[in-house]
């Protein structure tokens, strides 16, 4: 199988699969480069309400494919990796990383850029630039600190050691841990829950959670709320004891 990113859309969920099984789903330069455009397609598709990122087979992603870094020592590839990570973090709809097996280096960058991380019990996590003498990107470091706090971030970055899923859960790196055979079902169930909720609420919350909002953005979201039928529909559905039919879209 040629290294590639595979996209499937079903039941309002876009699933992006990292596929490079010969190298534990390591990301090639071409795969890093392709991810932002693929995300842009999903963001523009009104049928997509949730995005799931996962790996083919029993591994999430073992990081960057070092064999393809090139003569510049990987500087271009690292730039593409950061751009892909930022595109994933900026995706306007909810994102879930479904992690089994190794989630290492650039793979952990991608998982951290998702809104939520659900892991199988066999998952292991590590951030490994210290093994290669690479300066980890400032934006990636900041995102990691925001997730797990400075002490755990330093442990991971200084040591390049792997941690198991239970420790990742305790430190906040992942949100839920499941037996390997139950992970896909749980992710699909939770994605369906997210798809049934108001995109207006989710989009505003995602932007506010990313950092302080300026007055212009506060005014923007206030205007969106006033112009949307979602608040009235949510109240009506609650009073009528039925599922809401939210219509606001990103």
Secondary structure, DSSP 8 states (H G I E B T S, - for coil): ---EEEEEEETTEEEEEEE-GGGTT-B-HHHHHHHHHHHHHHHH-TT--EEEEEESTT-SB--B-GGG-TTTTTHHHHHHHHHHHHHHHT-SSEEEEEE-SEEETHHHHHHHHSSEEEEETT-EEE--GGGTT----HHHHHHHHHHH-HHHHHHHHHH---EEHHHHHHHTS-SEEE-GGGHHHHHHHHHHHHHHS-HHHHHHHHHHHTS---HHHHHHHHHHHHH-SHHHHHHHHHHTTS--------
